[in-house]
Amino acid sequence: MEHLAELARIELSEEEKVDLLRDMKGILEYVKVIDSVDVGNVDAKYELRNVFREDVLEPRDFSLELIKEQFPDSQDGFLKVKKIL
């Protein structure tokens, strides 16, 4: 437990170490129970497959005038934005 705390860069009191060690033992016992379950006769209801789509280039109509029309505020051909400090 001390090694894990050192790797995680956390400080643990002796009481916390004992509590975590007890919790860790319980978790490992539960993993053993799950590992002992026979899943050989279980029918898979889901087909495991990757779902990807092809990248398709879709041309779009972008122009300076179109952008200026959609922008909320402009002046002398420039787009105006709020001052950021």
PyMOL commands that place a pseudoatom at each C-alpha (Angstrom):
pseudoatom trace, name=CA, resn=MET, resi=1, chain=A, elem=C, hetatm=0, pos=[0.000, 0.000, 0.000]
pseudoatom trace, name=CA, resn=GLU, resi=2, chain=A, elem=C, hetatm=0, pos=[2.896, 2.330, 0.763]
pseudoatom trace, name=CA, resn=HIS, resi=3, chain=A, elem=C, hetatm=0, pos=[4.347, 1.696, -2.688]
pseudoatom trace, name=CA, resn=LEU, resi=4, chain=A, elem=C, hetatm=0, pos=[1.010, 2.506, -4.357]
pseudoatom trace, name=CA, resn=ALA, resi=5, chain=A, elem=C, hetatm=0, pos=[0.682, 5.691, -2.308]
pseudoatom trace, name=CA, resn=GLU, resi=6, chain=A, elem=C, hetatm=0, pos=[4.192, 6.679, -3.335]
pseudoatom trace, name=CA, resn=LEU, resi=7, chain=A, elem=C, hetatm=0, pos=[3.416, 6.041, -7.008]
pseudoatom trace, name=CA, resn=ALA, resi=8, chain=A, elem=C, hetatm=0, pos=[0.218, 8.090, -6.709]
pseudoatom trace, name=CA, resn=ARG, resi=9, chain=A, elem=C, hetatm=0, pos=[2.140, 10.767, -4.813]
pseudoatom trace, name=CA, resn=ILE, resi=10, chain=A, elem=C, hetatm=0, pos=[-0.340, 10.881, -1.959]
pseudoatom trace, name=CA, resn=GLU, resi=11, chain=A, elem=C, hetatm=0, pos=[0.276, 10.876, 1.751]
pseudoatom trace, name=CA, resn=LEU, resi=12, chain=A, elem=C, hetatm=0, pos=[-1.668, 8.354, 3.799]
pseudoatom trace, name=CA, resn=SER, resi=13, chain=A, elem=C, hetatm=0, pos=[-1.991, 8.002, 7.531]
pseudoatom trace, name=CA, resn=GLU, resi=14, chain=A, elem=C, hetatm=0, pos=[-1.571, 4.548, 9.073]
pseudoatom trace, name=CA, resn=GLU, resi=15, chain=A, elem=C, hetatm=0, pos=[-5.353, 4.331, 9.526]
pseudoatom trace, name=CA, resn=GLU, resi=16, chain=A, elem=C, hetatm=0, pos=[-5.950, 5.194, 5.854]
pseudoatom trace, name=CA, resn=LYS, resi=17, chain=A, elem=C, hetatm=0, pos=[-3.418, 2.557, 4.792]
pseudoatom trace, name=CA, resn=VAL, resi=18, chain=A, elem=C, hetatm=0, pos=[-5.210, -0.105, 6.826]
pseudoatom trace, name=CA, resn=ASP, resi=19, chain=A, elem=C, hetatm=0, pos=[-8.621, 0.948, 5.458]
pseudoatom trace, name=CA, resn=LEU, resi=20, chain=A, elem=C, hetatm=0, pos=[-7.390, 0.965, 1.860]
pseudoatom trace, name=CA, resn=LEU, resi=21, chain=A, elem=C, hetatm=0, pos=[-5.684, -2.383, 2.264]
pseudoatom trace, name=CA, resn=ARG, resi=22, chain=A, elem=C, hetatm=0, pos=[-8.934, -3.882, 3.605]
pseudoatom trace, name=CA, resn=ASP, resi=23, chain=A, elem=C, hetatm=0, pos=[-10.862, -2.357, 0.673]
pseudoatom trace, name=CA, resn=MET, resi=24, chain=A, elem=C, hetatm=0, pos=[-8.267, -3.662, -1.796]
pseudoatom trace, name=CA, resn=LYS, resi=25, chain=A, elem=C, hetatm=0, pos=[-8.572, -7.187, -0.390]
pseudoatom trace, name=CA, resn=GLY, resi=26, chain=A, elem=C, hetatm=0, pos=[-12.352, -7.031, -0.795]
pseudoatom trace, name=CA, resn=ILE, resi=27, chain=A, elem=C, hetatm=0, pos=[-12.031, -5.838, -4.380]
pseudoatom trace, name=CA, resn=LEU, resi=28, chain=A, elem=C, hetatm=0, pos=[-9.575, -8.623, -5.239]
pseudoatom trace, name=CA, resn=GLU, resi=29, chain=A, elem=C, hetatm=0, pos=[-11.879, -11.242, -3.678]
pseudoatom trace, name=CA, resn=TYR, resi=30, chain=A, elem=C, hetatm=0, pos=[-14.766, -9.922, -5.800]
pseudoatom trace, name=CA, resn=VAL, resi=31, chain=A, elem=C, hetatm=0, pos=[-12.608, -10.099, -8.937]
pseudoatom trace, name=CA, resn=LYS, resi=32, chain=A, elem=C, hetatm=0, pos=[-11.899, -13.761, -8.117]
pseudoatom trace, name=CA, resn=VAL, resi=33, chain=A, elem=C, hetatm=0, pos=[-15.649, -14.407, -7.869]
pseudoatom trace, name=CA, resn=ILE, resi=34, chain=A, elem=C, hetatm=0, pos=[-16.299, -12.743, -11.221]
pseudoatom trace, name=CA, resn=ASP, resi=35, chain=A, elem=C, hetatm=0, pos=[-13.367, -14.583, -12.796]
pseudoatom trace, name=CA, resn=SER, resi=36, chain=A, elem=C, hetatm=0, pos=[-14.805, -17.948, -11.685]
pseudoatom trace, name=CA, resn=VAL, resi=37, chain=A, elem=C, hetatm=0, pos=[-18.112, -17.414, -13.541]
pseudoatom trace, name=CA, resn=ASP, resi=38, chain=A, elem=C, hetatm=0, pos=[-18.436, -19.679, -16.586]
pseudoatom trace, name=CA, resn=VAL, resi=39, chain=A, elem=C, hetatm=0, pos=[-19.531, -17.586, -19.576]
pseudoatom trace, name=CA, resn=GLY, resi=40, chain=A, elem=C, hetatm=0, pos=[-18.811, -20.247, -22.199]
pseudoatom trace, name=CA, resn=ASN, resi=41, chain=A, elem=C, hetatm=0, pos=[-22.477, -21.073, -22.797]
pseudoatom trace, name=CA, resn=VAL, resi=42, chain=A, elem=C, hetatm=0, pos=[-23.695, -17.480, -22.979]
pseudoatom trace, name=CA, resn=ASP, resi=43, chain=A, elem=C, hetatm=0, pos=[-24.992, -16.413, -26.380]
pseudoatom trace, name=CA, resn=ALA, resi=44, chain=A, elem=C, hetatm=0, pos=[-23.603, -13.123, -27.577]
pseudoatom trace, name=CA, resn=LYS, resi=45, chain=A, elem=C, hetatm=0, pos=[-26.438, -10.719, -28.280]
pseudoatom trace, name=CA, resn=TYR, resi=46, chain=A, elem=C, hetatm=0, pos=[-24.216, -8.049, -29.731]
pseudoatom trace, name=CA, resn=GLU, resi=47, chain=A, elem=C, hetatm=0, pos=[-22.074, -8.219, -32.792]
pseudoatom trace, name=CA, resn=LEU, resi=48, chain=A, elem=C, hetatm=0, pos=[-18.696, -6.692, -32.119]
pseudoatom trace, name=CA, resn=ARG, resi=49, chain=A, elem=C, hetatm=0, pos=[-17.709, -4.545, -35.059]
pseudoatom trace, name=CA, resn=ASN, resi=50, chain=A, elem=C, hetatm=0, pos=[-16.201, -1.166, -35.746]
pseudoatom trace, name=CA, resn=VAL, resi=51, chain=A, elem=C, hetatm=0, pos=[-18.588, 1.493, -36.919]
pseudoatom trace, name=CA, resn=PHE, resi=52, chain=A, elem=C, hetatm=0, pos=[-16.698, 3.900, -39.126]
pseudoatom trace, name=CA, resn=ARG, resi=53, chain=A, elem=C, hetatm=0, pos=[-17.852, 6.061, -41.956]
pseudoatom trace, name=CA, resn=GLU, resi=54, chain=A, elem=C, hetatm=0, pos=[-15.880, 7.036, -44.977]
pseudoatom trace, name=CA, resn=ASP, resi=55, chain=A, elem=C, hetatm=0, pos=[-14.493, 10.555, -44.999]
pseudoatom trace, name=CA, resn=VAL, resi=56, chain=A, elem=C, hetatm=0, pos=[-16.209, 12.376, -47.809]
pseudoatom trace, name=CA, resn=LEU, resi=57, chain=A, elem=C, hetatm=0, pos=[-15.081, 15.778, -48.957]
pseudoatom trace, name=CA, resn=GLU, resi=58, chain=A, elem=C, hetatm=0, pos=[-18.090, 18.049, -49.207]
pseudoatom trace, name=CA, resn=PRO, resi=59, chain=A, elem=C, hetatm=0, pos=[-17.425, 21.330, -50.975]
pseudoatom trace, name=CA, resn=ARG, resi=60, chain=A, elem=C, hetatm=0, pos=[-18.793, 24.363, -49.174]
pseudoatom trace, name=CA, resn=ASP, resi=61, chain=A, elem=C, hetatm=0, pos=[-19.366, 27.873, -50.349]
pseudoatom trace, name=CA, resn=PHE, resi=62, chain=A, elem=C, hetatm=0, pos=[-17.224, 30.180, -48.231]
pseudoatom trace, name=CA, resn=SER, resi=63, chain=A, elem=C, hetatm=0, pos=[-16.514, 33.697, -49.266]
pseudoatom trace, name=CA, resn=LEU, resi=64, chain=A, elem=C, hetatm=0, pos=[-15.497, 36.849, -47.459]
pseudoatom trace, name=CA, resn=GLU, resi=65, chain=A, elem=C, hetatm=0, pos=[-18.849, 38.453, -48.254]
pseudoatom trace, name=CA, resn=LEU, resi=66, chain=A, elem=C, hetatm=0, pos=[-20.797, 35.469, -46.924]
pseudoatom trace, name=CA, resn=ILE, resi=67, chain=A, elem=C, hetatm=0, pos=[-18.838, 35.557, -43.664]
pseudoatom trace, name=CA, resn=LYS, resi=68, chain=A, elem=C, hetatm=0, pos=[-19.319, 39.328, -43.303]
pseudoatom trace, name=CA, resn=GLU, resi=69, chain=A, elem=C, hetatm=0, pos=[-23.066, 38.929, -43.827]
pseudoatom trace, name=CA, resn=GLN, resi=70, chain=A, elem=C, hetatm=0, pos=[-23.284, 36.369, -41.017]
pseudoatom trace, name=CA, resn=PHE, resi=71, chain=A, elem=C, hetatm=0, pos=[-21.027, 38.219, -38.560]
pseudoatom trace, name=CA, resn=PRO, resi=72, chain=A, elem=C, hetatm=0, pos=[-22.882, 40.404, -36.033]
pseudoatom trace, name=CA, resn=ASP, resi=73, chain=A, elem=C, hetatm=0, pos=[-20.713, 43.530, -36.371]
pseudoatom trace, name=CA, resn=SER, resi=74, chain=A, elem=C, hetatm=0, pos=[-18.254, 44.856, -38.949]
pseudoatom trace, name=CA, resn=GLN, resi=75, chain=A, elem=C, hetatm=0, pos=[-16.709, 48.196, -39.840]
pseudoatom trace, name=CA, resn=ASP, resi=76, chain=A, elem=C, hetatm=0, pos=[-14.704, 49.305, -42.885]
pseudoatom trace, name=CA, resn=GLY, resi=77, chain=A, elem=C, hetatm=0, pos=[-14.430, 45.731, -44.153]
pseudoatom trace, name=CA, resn=PHE, resi=78, chain=A, elem=C, hetatm=0, pos=[-13.191, 44.357, -40.813]
pseudoatom trace, name=CA, resn=LEU, resi=79, chain=A, elem=C, hetatm=0, pos=[-15.028, 42.087, -38.398]
pseudoatom trace, name=CA, resn=LYS, resi=80, chain=A, elem=C, hetatm=0, pos=[-15.460, 43.701, -34.995]
pseudoatom trace, name=CA, resn=VAL, resi=81, chain=A, elem=C, hetatm=0, pos=[-15.048, 41.674, -31.827]
pseudoatom trace, name=CA, resn=LYS, resi=82, chain=A, elem=C, hetatm=0, pos=[-15.080, 42.566, -28.155]
pseudoatom trace, name=CA, resn=LYS, resi=83, chain=A, elem=C, hetatm=0, pos=[-11.812, 43.694, -26.643]
pseudoatom trace, name=CA, resn=ILE, resi=84, chain=A, elem=C, hetatm=0, pos=[-10.052, 40.917, -24.725]
pseudoatom trace, name=CA, resn=LEU, resi=85, chain=A, elem=C, hetatm=0, pos=[-7.354, 41.699, -22.185]
for i in range(1, 85): cmd.bond("trace and resi %d" % i, "trace and resi %d" % (i + 1))
show_as sticks, trace
zoom trace
